Structures are given as C-alpha cells and as structure tokens.
C-alpha cells in the first residue's frame, strides 16, 4: 500500500524543494514528472498541478512573509491579474489539443530558461 504512494510523494518532495528554493517548479517540473512517471494525461496533469502548487506556495509564502521577503502592493496587483488569467486559462485548457498544449508549454519553459541563463 505505501509503495503505491512513494512515487507521487517523491515527485511532490522534489517539486516542493524547487518551489521553496526558487519560487518555481510547480508547473515546469511537476507537470512533466506526472506525465512521464505517473502516466497522467496532459490535460489532467496541468489541472492537477494547480492545487498542488497552491498548497506548496501557501507554505513557502508563509515562510517568506515571516522572514520579510514580501511586497504586499506588488502581490495584490499581480494576484488580480493572475486570478483573471487563471480563470481564462482553466476555461480554455480542454479546448487546446494535446499536441499544442505540449508545444506551448515547452516553448514557455524554453523561453524562461533562456531568460534566466542570459
């Protein structure tokens, strides 16, 4: 019984460390790991990652806020835009074919990686 949950817990642990260290990792790491190692459909892995990221981010946020690494004004306006964007993204997720979902996600990851390196 415990063995059944070891792989998902390990994926969550790795993602949690990345989220805590870099404030990222949820979508960029969790989604591909769930697809590859847990054999979860692309649409379902994107949708499942969101509540996982929410919990990880809540814990990390609590610790960041407690240590003074937080800007309320920036958070407020970014969050407003994020709520609107999140709503629209969730509405359109099922309408995007798997092929284009993978291409779009991969493109965003590559652009983000390039910007961080250069």
C-alpha positions in Angstrom: 0.0 0.0 0.0 2.7 2.5 1.0 4.7 1.7 -2.2 1.8 2.9 -4.3 2.3 6.4 -2.9 6.1 6.5 -2.9 6.5 7.7 -6.5 3.9 10.6 -6.2 5.3 11.6 -2.8 8.8 11.7 -4.2 7.7 13.8 -7.2 5.9 16.2 -4.7 9.0 16.3 -2.5 11.3 17.3 -5.4 8.9 19.8 -6.7 8.4 21.3 -3.2 12.1 21.8 -2.7 12.3 23.6 -6.0 9.3 25.7 -5.1 10.8 26.6 -1.8 14.2 27.5 -3.2 13.3 29.2 -6.4 9.6 30.0 -6.1 9.1 27.9 -9.1 9.0 24.2 -10.1 5.3 23.6 -9.8 4.4 23.7 -13.5 7.8 23.4 -15.0 8.8 20.3 -13.0 5.6 18.8 -11.7 3.6 18.6 -15.0 6.3 16.7 -16.9 7.1 14.4 -14.0 3.4 13.5 -13.5 3.1 12.8 -17.3 6.2 10.7 -17.5 6.3 8.8 -14.2 2.7 8.7 -13.2 1.3 8.3 -16.7 -1.2 11.1 -16.2 -2.8 12.7 -19.3 -1.5 16.1 -20.3 -4.7 18.0 -19.5 -5.2 16.2 -16.2 -1.5 16.8 -15.2 -1.8 20.5 -15.9 -5.1 20.7 -13.9 -3.8 18.6 -11.0 -0.6 20.6 -10.7 -2.5 23.8 -9.9 -3.9 22.7 -6.5 -0.5 21.1 -5.6 1.2 24.4 -6.4 -1.4 26.2 -4.3 -0.5 24.2 -1.2 3.3 24.4 -1.8 3.0 28.1 -2.5 1.0 28.7 0.7 3.6 27.0 2.8 6.5 28.8 1.1 4.6 32.1 1.2 4.1 31.8 4.9 7.8 31.3 5.5 8.8 34.1 3.0 6.3 36.6 4.6 7.6 35.7 8.1 11.2 36.5 7.0 10.2 39.8 5.4 10.6 38.7 1.8 7.2 40.0 0.6 5.8 43.1 -1.2 2.1 43.4 -0.5 1.4 46.0 -3.2 3.1 44.0 -6.0 1.4 40.8 -4.7 -2.0 42.4 -4.8 -1.9 43.6 -8.4 -0.1 40.5 -9.7 -2.7 38.4 -8.0 -5.6 40.2 -9.5 -4.1 39.7 -13.0 -3.3 36.1 -12.0 -6.9 35.3 -11.0 -8.3 36.7 -14.2 -5.6 34.8 -16.3 -6.1 31.6 -14.3 -9.8 31.7 -14.8 -9.4 32.1 -18.6 -6.6 29.5 -18.8 -8.7 27.0 -17.0 -11.7 27.7 -19.3 -9.6 27.1 -22.4 -7.5 24.1 -21.2 -9.9 21.5 -22.5 -10.2 23.2 -25.9 -6.5 23.0 -26.6 -5.3 19.9 -28.4 -2.7 17.9 -26.5 -0.1 18.5 -29.2 -0.4 22.3 -29.0 -0.5 22.1 -25.2 2.8 20.4 -25.2 4.3 22.7 -27.8 3.1 25.8 -25.9 4.2 24.6 -22.5 7.6 23.6 -23.9 8.0 26.9 -25.6 7.3 28.8 -22.4 9.8 26.6 -20.4 12.5 27.2 -23.1 12.0 30.9 -23.1 12.0 31.1 -19.4 15.2 29.0 -19.2 16.9 31.2 -21.8 16.0 34.4 -20.0 17.3 33.0 -16.7 20.6 32.0 -18.2 21.2 35.1 -20.4 
